[in-house]
Amino acid sequence: MSKVTINDKEYDTDSMTEEQLELLNVLQQNTVIANQLDHQIQCVRAVGKVKLEELVKLLDVKEEKKT
């Protein structure tokens, strides 16, 4: 007997219809994919931040050499 909580209400998956189980599966996949995308966005932002810092550092060094 497996249970799932939806909107603070517990449901027994053993008593769900095929259609309900399919929708539950789609929602679970949706959650996994959304979490993966959130992680990817965080990684892209982190790399962008590091690369921006690298660029600023190089630009500052170039400016120092001019003076």
N, CA, C and O atoms as a MOPAC input file, in Angstrom:
PM7 MOZYME 1SCF
protein

 N      0.84500 1    -1.17600 1     0.00000 1
 C      0.00000 1     0.00000 1     0.00000 1
 C      0.89100 1     1.24000 1     0.00000 1
 O      1.68800 1     1.44300 1     0.91600 1
 N      0.75100 1     2.05200 1    -1.01800 1
 C      1.54300 1     3.26400 1    -1.15700 1
 C      0.61200 1     4.46900 1    -1.06400 1
 O     -0.52100 1     4.45500 1    -1.54600 1
 N      1.13400 1     5.50400 1    -0.42900 1
 C      0.31900 1     6.71200 1    -0.25600 1
 C      1.05800 1     7.91300 1    -0.81300 1
 O      2.28700 1     7.94800 1    -0.86900 1
 N      0.27100 1     8.89600 1    -1.22200 1
 C      0.82100 1    10.14600 1    -1.72400 1
 C      0.00800 1    11.28300 1    -1.11200 1
 O     -1.20100 1    11.16500 1    -0.91500 1
 N      0.69700 1    12.39000 1    -0.81400 1
 C      0.02100 1    13.54700 1    -0.24500 1
 C     -0.10100 1    14.63100 1    -1.30700 1
 O      0.89200 1    15.05600 1    -1.89800 1
 N     -1.33200 1    15.06900 1    -1.53700 1
 C     -1.61500 1    16.12500 1    -2.50800 1
 C     -2.46600 1    17.17600 1    -1.81500 1
 O     -3.54700 1    16.88000 1    -1.30600 1
 N     -1.96600 1    18.40600 1    -1.80100 1
 C     -2.68100 1    19.51600 1    -1.13600 1
 C     -3.06000 1    19.15700 1     0.30100 1
 O     -4.19400 1    19.36800 1     0.73200 1
 N     -2.09600 1    18.61800 1     1.02500 1
 C     -2.25600 1    18.26900 1     2.44200 1
 C     -3.27800 1    17.16300 1     2.68500 1
 O     -3.76900 1    17.01200 1     3.80400 1
 N     -3.60100 1    16.39700 1     1.66000 1
 C     -4.52800 1    15.28200 1     1.82400 1
 C     -3.83600 1    14.01400 1     1.33300 1
 O     -3.20900 1    14.01000 1     0.27400 1
 N     -3.95400 1    12.95500 1     2.10200 1
 C     -3.29500 1    11.70100 1     1.77300 1
 C     -4.20800 1    10.80900 1     0.93000 1
 O     -5.39500 1    10.65500 1     1.21700 1
 N     -3.61500 1    10.22500 1    -0.12100 1
 C     -4.36000 1     9.32900 1    -1.00800 1
 C     -3.63800 1     7.99400 1    -1.11000 1
 O     -2.40800 1     7.94000 1    -1.10100 1
 N     -4.40500 1     6.92300 1    -1.20700 1
 C     -3.85900 1     5.58200 1    -1.37600 1
 C     -3.73900 1     5.30500 1    -2.87000 1
 O     -4.74200 1     5.27000 1    -3.58200 1
 N     -2.51500 1     5.10900 1    -3.34200 1
 C     -2.32000 1     4.89200 1    -4.77500 1
 C     -2.87700 1     3.54800 1    -5.23900 1
 O     -3.16900 1     3.37500 1    -6.42200 1
 N     -3.02700 1     2.60400 1    -4.32300 1
 C     -3.58500 1     1.29700 1    -4.69700 1
 C     -5.04000 1     1.40200 1    -5.13800 1
 O     -5.53000 1     0.54800 1    -5.87600 1
 N     -5.72400 1     2.43700 1    -4.69300 1
 C     -7.13400 1     2.58300 1    -5.05100 1
 C     -7.33800 1     3.56700 1    -6.21300 1
 O     -8.47400 1     3.88100 1    -6.56900 1
 N     -6.23700 1     4.04800 1    -6.80000 1
 C     -6.34200 1     4.99300 1    -7.91800 1
 C     -6.60400 1     4.25100 1    -9.22300 1
 O     -6.20200 1     3.10100 1    -9.40000 1
 N     -7.29200 1     4.94300 1   -10.13100 1
 C     -7.53200 1     4.39500 1   -11.46200 1
 C     -6.26400 1     4.53600 1   -12.29900 1
 O     -5.31800 1     5.21700 1   -11.90500 1
 N     -6.26100 1     3.88900 1   -13.44800 1
 C     -5.13000 1     4.00600 1   -14.36900 1
 C     -4.89700 1     5.47100 1   -14.75800 1
 O     -3.76100 1     5.94400 1   -14.79100 1
 N     -5.97200 1     6.16400 1   -15.04400 1
 C     -5.87600 1     7.56500 1   -15.43500 1
 C     -5.26300 1     8.40800 1   -14.31800 1
 O     -4.41500 1     9.26200 1   -14.57600 1
 N     -5.68700 1     8.16900 1   -13.09200 1
 C     -5.14700 1     8.91200 1   -11.94900 1
 C     -3.66600 1     8.60600 1   -11.75600 1
 O     -2.87200 1     9.50600 1   -11.48300 1
 N     -3.29700 1     7.33700 1   -11.89900 1
 C     -1.88800 1     6.95200 1   -11.75400 1
 C     -1.02400 1     7.57100 1   -12.85100 1
 O      0.10700 1     7.98600 1   -12.60200 1
 N     -1.56900 1     7.62900 1   -14.06800 1
 C     -0.83200 1     8.26500 1   -15.15900 1
 C     -0.61200 1     9.74900 1   -14.88000 1
 O      0.48000 1    10.27200 1   -15.10400 1
 N     -1.64600 1    10.42000 1   -14.39300 1
 C     -1.50200 1    11.83900 1   -14.05900 1
 C     -0.52300 1    12.04900 1   -12.91000 1
 O      0.25800 1    13.00100 1   -12.92100 1
 N     -0.56300 1    11.17300 1   -11.93200 1
 C      0.38400 1    11.24300 1   -10.81800 1
 C      1.80300 1    11.08200 1   -11.33400 1
 O      2.70600 1    11.80100 1   -10.90600 1
 N      2.00500 1    10.15300 1   -12.24200 1
 C      3.32200 1     9.93100 1   -12.82900 1
 C      3.80500 1    11.16300 1   -13.59300 1
 O      4.96900 1    11.54700 1   -13.48400 1
 N      2.92100 1    11.77300 1   -14.35400 1
 C      3.28100 1    12.99400 1   -15.09300 1
 C      3.67500 1    14.10400 1   -14.12300 1
 O      4.65400 1    14.81300 1   -14.35600 1
 N      2.92600 1    14.25600 1   -13.05300 1
 C      3.24100 1    15.29000 1   -12.05700 1
 C      4.57900 1    15.01900 1   -11.37500 1
 O      5.33800 1    15.95000 1   -11.10700 1
 N      4.86700 1    13.76000 1   -11.09600 1
 C      6.14900 1    13.41900 1   -10.47300 1
 C      7.30600 1    13.70400 1   -11.42500 1
 O      8.33500 1    14.23900 1   -11.01500 1
 N      7.13400 1    13.34300 1   -12.70100 1
 C      8.16100 1    13.64400 1   -13.70500 1
 C      8.34800 1    15.15000 1   -13.84900 1
 O      9.47300 1    15.63100 1   -13.98000 1
 N      7.25200 1    15.88500 1   -13.82600 1
 C      7.29700 1    17.33600 1   -13.92000 1
 C      8.13600 1    17.91700 1   -12.79100 1
 O      8.95200 1    18.81000 1   -13.01500 1
 N      7.93800 1    17.41500 1   -11.59400 1
 C      8.69000 1    17.90600 1   -10.43400 1
 C     10.17700 1    17.61800 1   -10.58000 1
 O     11.00800 1    18.47900 1   -10.29200 1
 N     10.51400 1    16.41800 1   -11.02300 1
 C     11.91900 1    16.04300 1   -11.21200 1
 C     12.57200 1    16.94600 1   -12.25700 1
 O     13.67500 1    17.45000 1   -12.04500 1
 N     11.89300 1    17.14700 1   -13.37600 1
 C     12.44700 1    17.97700 1   -14.45000 1
 C     12.58900 1    19.42600 1   -13.99400 1
 O     13.59900 1    20.06600 1   -14.28500 1
 N     11.60300 1    19.94400 1   -13.29100 1
 C     11.68100 1    21.32300 1   -12.78300 1
 C     12.86900 1    21.47700 1   -11.83900 1
 O     13.56800 1    22.48900 1   -11.88800 1
 N     13.10400 1    20.49700 1   -10.98800 1
 C     14.25100 1    20.54200 1   -10.07500 1
 C     15.56900 1    20.50100 1   -10.84000 1
 O     16.51600 1    21.20200 1   -10.48400 1
 N     15.63300 1    19.68500 1   -11.88600 1
 C     16.84300 1    19.61900 1   -12.70300 1
 C     17.09800 1    20.95000 1   -13.40300 1
 O     18.23600 1    21.41400 1   -13.46000 1
 N     16.05800 1    21.55400 1   -13.92800 1
 C     16.20600 1    22.84500 1   -14.60100 1
 C     16.63700 1    23.93900 1   -13.62400 1
 O     17.47100 1    24.78000 1   -13.95900 1
 N     16.07400 1    23.92600 1   -12.42900 1
 C     16.49500 1    24.89000 1   -11.40000 1
 C     17.98300 1    24.73400 1   -11.10600 1
 O     18.70400 1    25.72200 1   -10.97100 1
 N     18.43400 1    23.49100 1   -11.00800 1
 C     19.85400 1    23.22800 1   -10.74600 1
 C     20.71300 1    23.74200 1   -11.90400 1
 O     21.75300 1    24.36100 1   -11.67900 1
 N     20.28500 1    23.48700 1   -13.12800 1
 C     21.02900 1    23.96400 1   -14.29100 1
 C     21.11100 1    25.48500 1   -14.31100 1
 O     22.16700 1    26.04000 1   -14.61200 1
 N     20.02700 1    26.15800 1   -13.99800 1
 C     20.02500 1    27.62600 1   -13.96500 1
 C     21.00300 1    28.13100 1   -12.91000 1
 O     21.74000 1    29.08600 1   -13.15300 1
 N     21.01400 1    27.49700 1   -11.74400 1
 C     21.95100 1    27.89600 1   -10.69700 1
 C     23.39900 1    27.71600 1   -11.15900 1
 O     24.25100 1    28.55500 1   -10.86700 1
 N     23.67700 1    26.62800 1   -11.87800 1
 C     25.02700 1    26.38500 1   -12.38900 1
 C     25.41800 1    27.43500 1   -13.41900 1
 O     26.53400 1    27.95200 1   -13.38300 1
 N     24.51600 1    27.75300 1   -14.33100 1
 C     24.79300 1    28.75800 1   -15.35600 1
 C     25.05200 1    30.11400 1   -14.70600 1
 O     25.97200 1    30.82600 1   -15.10800 1
 N     24.26000 1    30.47200 1   -13.71900 1
 C     24.45800 1    31.75600 1   -13.03100 1
 C     25.79100 1    31.79100 1   -12.29500 1
 O     26.47000 1    32.81800 1   -12.28800 1
 N     26.17100 1    30.67100 1   -11.67400 1
 C     27.44400 1    30.61000 1   -10.95200 1
 C     28.61400 1    30.77400 1   -11.91700 1
 O     29.55100 1    31.52000 1   -11.63400 1
 N     28.56600 1    30.08500 1   -13.04900 1
 C     29.63100 1    30.21500 1   -14.04300 1
 C     29.67400 1    31.65200 1   -14.57800 1
 O     30.75300 1    32.22100 1   -14.74500 1
 N     28.51900 1    32.22700 1   -14.84100 1
 C     28.47100 1    33.61000 1   -15.31300 1
 C     29.10300 1    34.57400 1   -14.32300 1
 O     29.82800 1    35.49100 1   -14.71000 1
 N     28.82500 1    34.36200 1   -13.05400 1
 C     29.39700 1    35.23000 1   -12.01400 1
 C     30.92000 1    35.12000 1   -11.98900 1
 O     31.61800 1    36.13000 1   -11.90300 1
 N     31.42700 1    33.90300 1   -12.06500 1
 C     32.87700 1    33.68700 1   -12.04600 1
 C     33.52000 1    34.31100 1   -13.27700 1
 O     34.55500 1    34.96800 1   -13.16800 1
 N     32.92100 1    34.11500 1   -14.44300 1
 C     33.48800 1    34.65900 1   -15.67800 1
 C     33.45300 1    36.18500 1   -15.68300 1
 O     34.37600 1    36.82400 1   -16.18800 1
 N     32.40600 1    36.76600 1   -15.12900 1
 C     32.34500 1    38.22000 1   -15.01900 1
 C     33.46100 1    38.73500 1   -14.12200 1
 O     34.10700 1    39.73600 1   -14.43300 1
 N     33.68500 1    38.04900 1   -13.01000 1
 C     34.77200 1    38.44600 1   -12.10800 1
 C     36.12500 1    38.32500 1   -12.80400 1
 O     36.99100 1    39.18100 1   -12.62100 1
 N     36.31700 1    37.27300 1   -13.59900 1
 C     37.56600 1    37.10400 1   -14.34700 1
 C     37.76500 1    38.24300 1   -15.34000 1
 O     38.86100 1    38.79100 1   -15.45400 1
 N     36.70500 1    38.59500 1   -16.05400 1
 C     36.78800 1    39.66600 1   -17.03900 1
 C     37.11800 1    40.99200 1   -16.37700 1
 O     37.98800 1    41.72200 1   -16.85300 1
 N     36.44200 1    41.31200 1   -15.29200 1
 C     36.69400 1    42.57200 1   -14.58300 1
 C     38.14200 1    42.61800 1   -14.10100 1
 O     38.80000 1    43.65400 1   -14.19400 1
 N     38.62900 1    41.50100 1   -13.59100 1
 C     40.01100 1    41.45400 1   -13.11300 1
 C     40.98600 1    41.71200 1   -14.26200 1
 O     41.94100 1    42.47400 1   -14.10700 1
 N     40.74700 1    41.07900 1   -15.41200 1
 C     41.62400 1    41.30100 1   -16.56800 1
 C     41.54700 1    42.73000 1   -17.07600 1
 O     42.56500 1    43.31000 1   -17.45400 1
 N     40.36000 1    43.29900 1   -17.08700 1
 C     40.20700 1    44.68400 1   -17.52900 1
 C     40.91300 1    45.64000 1   -16.57900 1
 O     41.51900 1    46.61500 1   -17.02200 1
 N     40.84300 1    45.37400 1   -15.28500 1
 C     41.51800 1    46.22000 1   -14.30400 1
 C     43.03000 1    46.13900 1   -14.46300 1
 O     43.71800 1    47.15000 1   -14.32700 1
 N     43.55800 1    44.94600 1   -14.75200 1
 C     45.00200 1    44.79000 1   -14.96600 1
 C     45.43500 1    45.57400 1   -16.18700 1
 O     46.47700 1    46.22800 1   -16.16900 1
 N     44.63900 1    45.51600 1   -17.25800 1
 C     44.96200 1    46.24800 1   -18.48900 1
 C     44.96800 1    47.74700 1   -18.23600 1
 O     45.82500 1    48.46400 1   -18.75300 1
 N     44.01300 1    48.22200 1   -17.44200 1
 C     43.94600 1    49.66000 1   -17.11300 1
 C     45.15300 1    50.08800 1   -16.28500 1
 O     45.67400 1    51.18800 1   -16.46600 1
 N     45.59500 1    49.22200 1   -15.38100 1
 C     46.74400 1    49.55500 1   -14.52900 1
 C     48.01800 1    49.67400 1   -15.35900 1
 O     48.88300 1    50.49800 1   -15.05900 1
 N     48.13500 1    48.86100 1   -16.39200 1
 C     49.32900 1    48.89700 1   -17.24800 1
 C     49.38500 1    50.17600 1   -18.07500 1
 O     50.47000 1    50.64200 1   -18.42400 1
 N     48.22100 1    50.74800 1   -18.39200 1
 C     48.17000 1    51.98700 1   -19.17800 1
 C     48.65900 1    53.17600 1   -18.36200 1
 O     49.20400 1    54.12600 1   -18.92400 1
 N     48.47500 1    53.13700 1   -17.06100 1
 C     48.81900 1    54.30500 1   -16.23100 1
 C     50.21900 1    54.23800 1   -15.70000 1
 O     50.65300 1    55.14300 1   -14.98900 1

